[in-house]
């Protein structure tokens, strides 16, 4: 992970393989990547890291917490925080009636890593 990277990305994903692939990929592009395996870790990072530009979060997470349940308070705390949802169940996100779910991009798993990169670049431009 590059300490001098401009943009800081938090990845919230409970599948260790997906978390590692996304982290390695985004790190190789020059992003500073923070990782959380569940809502608890995500909230700890959100509370302790002042610089955070974008969050990529899975929708279904352990403990009955959804990515939307993390994203809504995160954006209230940090209005400039950008959010991308990733999920094997994208329709659930669209149907959850959350304002953030209506605005944030949703990538259906499996997705192409280049598609993720393009979304991130668009949002951080």
C-alpha positions as a Markdown table, in Angstrom:
| # | Residue | x | y | z |
|---|---|---|---|---|
| 1 | Unk | 0.0 | 0.0 | 0.0 |
| 2 | Unk | 1.3 | 3.4 | -1.0 |
| 3 | Unk | 1.4 | 5.9 | 1.8 |
| 4 | Unk | 1.7 | 8.8 | -0.6 |
| 5 | Unk | -1.4 | 7.8 | -2.7 |
| 6 | Unk | -3.8 | 10.6 | -3.3 |
| 7 | Unk | -7.1 | 8.8 | -2.8 |
| 8 | Unk | -8.1 | 6.5 | 0.1 |
| 9 | Unk | -10.5 | 3.7 | -0.6 |
| 10 | Unk | -12.3 | 1.6 | 2.0 |
| 11 | Unk | -13.3 | -1.8 | 0.9 |
| 12 | Unk | -16.0 | -3.6 | 2.9 |
| 13 | Unk | -16.2 | -7.2 | 1.9 |
| 14 | Unk | -16.7 | -10.4 | 3.9 |
| 15 | Unk | -15.3 | -12.8 | 1.3 |
| 16 | Unk | -11.5 | -12.9 | 1.9 |
| 17 | Unk | -10.6 | -13.8 | -1.6 |
| 18 | Unk | -12.6 | -10.9 | -3.1 |
| 19 | Unk | -11.3 | -8.5 | -0.5 |
| 20 | Unk | -7.7 | -9.5 | -1.3 |
| 21 | Unk | -8.3 | -9.3 | -5.1 |
| 22 | Unk | -9.9 | -5.8 | -4.9 |
| 23 | Unk | -7.3 | -4.5 | -2.4 |
| 24 | Unk | -4.4 | -5.7 | -4.5 |
| 25 | Unk | -5.9 | -4.4 | -7.7 |
| 26 | Unk | -6.7 | -0.9 | -6.3 |
| 27 | Unk | -3.3 | -0.7 | -4.5 |
| 28 | Unk | -1.6 | -1.5 | -7.8 |
| 29 | Unk | -3.4 | 1.5 | -9.3 |
| 30 | Unk | -2.0 | 3.8 | -6.7 |
| 31 | Unk | -5.0 | 4.0 | -4.3 |
| 32 | Unk | -4.4 | 3.7 | -0.5 |
| 33 | Unk | -6.7 | 0.8 | 0.5 |
| 34 | Unk | -8.2 | 0.2 | 3.9 |
| 35 | Unk | -10.0 | -3.2 | 4.4 |
| 36 | Unk | -13.0 | -4.2 | 6.5 |
| 37 | Unk | -14.5 | -7.7 | 6.7 |
| 38 | Unk | -17.7 | -6.6 | 8.4 |
| 39 | Unk | -19.8 | -3.7 | 9.6 |
| 40 | Unk | -18.0 | -3.4 | 12.9 |
| 41 | Unk | -14.5 | -3.1 | 11.3 |
| 42 | Unk | -16.0 | -0.6 | 8.7 |
| 43 | Unk | -17.4 | 1.6 | 11.5 |
| 44 | Unk | -14.1 | 1.5 | 13.4 |
| 45 | Unk | -12.2 | 2.7 | 10.2 |
| 46 | Unk | -14.8 | 5.4 | 9.5 |
| 47 | Unk | -14.5 | 6.6 | 13.1 |
| 48 | Unk | -10.7 | 6.6 | 13.2 |
| 49 | Unk | -9.5 | 7.6 | 9.7 |
| 50 | Unk | -10.0 | 11.3 | 8.8 |
| 51 | Unk | -9.1 | 10.9 | 5.2 |
| 52 | Unk | -11.4 | 8.7 | 3.2 |
| 53 | Unk | -12.5 | 9.4 | -0.4 |
| 54 | Unk | -14.5 | 6.4 | -1.4 |
| 55 | Unk | -16.1 | 3.3 | 0.0 |
| 56 | Unk | -16.7 | 0.1 | -2.0 |
| 57 | Unk | -19.0 | -2.1 | 0.0 |
| 58 | Unk | -20.7 | -5.4 | -0.4 |
| 59 | Unk | -24.4 | -5.4 | 0.3 |
| 60 | Unk | -24.8 | -8.7 | 2.3 |
| 61 | Unk | -22.4 | -8.7 | 5.2 |
| 62 | Unk | -22.2 | -10.9 | 8.4 |
| 63 | Unk | -24.3 | -10.1 | 11.4 |
| 64 | Unk | -27.3 | -8.8 | 9.5 |
| 65 | Unk | -25.6 | -5.6 | 8.5 |
| 66 | Unk | -25.9 | -4.4 | 5.0 |
| 67 | Unk | -23.7 | -2.2 | 3.0 |
| 68 | Unk | -26.5 | 0.4 | 2.9 |
| 69 | Unk | -26.6 | 0.3 | 6.8 |
| 70 | Unk | -22.9 | 1.3 | 6.7 |
| 71 | Unk | -23.1 | 3.8 | 3.8 |
| 72 | Unk | -26.0 | 5.9 | 5.2 |
| 73 | Unk | -24.3 | 7.0 | 8.4 |
| 74 | Unk | -20.9 | 7.1 | 6.7 |
| 75 | Unk | -22.2 | 9.7 | 4.2 |
| 76 | Unk | -23.9 | 11.7 | 7.0 |
| 77 | Unk | -20.6 | 11.8 | 8.8 |
| 78 | Unk | -18.7 | 12.6 | 5.6 |
| 79 | Unk | -20.9 | 14.2 | 3.0 |
| 80 | Unk | -18.1 | 14.1 | 0.4 |
| 81 | Unk | -17.6 | 10.3 | 0.7 |
| 82 | Unk | -18.4 | 8.5 | -2.5 |
| 83 | Unk | -19.9 | 5.0 | -2.3 |
| 84 | Unk | -20.0 | 2.1 | -4.8 |
| 85 | Unk | -22.0 | -1.0 | -3.9 |
| 86 | Unk | -21.0 | -4.5 | -5.1 |
| 87 | Unk | -23.3 | -7.5 | -4.7 |
| 88 | Unk | -24.3 | -10.8 | -6.1 |
| 89 | Unk | -27.9 | -9.6 | -5.4 |
| 90 | Unk | -28.0 | -6.1 | -7.0 |
| 91 | Unk | -31.8 | -6.0 | -7.1 |
| 92 | Unk | -31.9 | -6.1 | -3.3 |
| 93 | Unk | -30.0 | -2.9 | -3.2 |
| 94 | Unk | -32.3 | -1.2 | -5.7 |
| 95 | Unk | -35.4 | -2.3 | -3.7 |
| 96 | Unk | -34.2 | -1.2 | -0.2 |
| 97 | Unk | -35.6 | 2.3 | -0.7 |
| 98 | Unk | -32.5 | 4.0 | 0.6 |
| 99 | Unk | -31.6 | 7.4 | -0.9 |
| 100 | Unk | -28.0 | 6.4 | -1.1 |
| 101 | Unk | -28.9 | 3.2 | -3.0 |
| 102 | Unk | -30.7 | 5.2 | -5.6 |
| 103 | Unk | -27.6 | 7.4 | -6.2 |
| 104 | Unk | -24.6 | 5.2 | -5.8 |
| 105 | Unk | -23.4 | 2.9 | -8.6 |
| 106 | Unk | -24.1 | -0.8 | -8.1 |
| 107 | Unk | -21.8 | -3.4 | -9.7 |
| 108 | Unk | -23.2 | -6.9 | -9.9 |
| 109 | Unk | -20.8 | -9.7 | -9.0 |
| 110 | Unk | -19.0 | -10.9 | -10.8 |
| 111 | Unk | -17.8 | -7.7 | -12.4 |
| 112 | Unk | -14.8 | -6.7 | -14.4 |
| 113 | Unk | -12.1 | -4.9 | -12.4 |
| 114 | Unk | -11.7 | -2.4 | -15.2 |
| 115 | Unk | -15.4 | -1.5 | -14.8 |
| 116 | Unk | -14.7 | -0.8 | -11.1 |
| 117 | Unk | -11.7 | 1.3 | -11.9 |
| 118 | Unk | -13.8 | 3.4 | -14.4 |
| 119 | Unk | -16.5 | 4.0 | -11.8 |
| 120 | Unk | -13.9 | 5.0 | -9.2 |
| 121 | Unk | -12.3 | 7.4 | -11.6 |
| 122 | Unk | -15.6 | 9.0 | -12.6 |
| 123 | Unk | -16.6 | 9.5 | -9.0 |
| 124 | Unk | -13.3 | 10.9 | -7.8 |
| 125 | Unk | -12.8 | 13.2 | -10.8 |
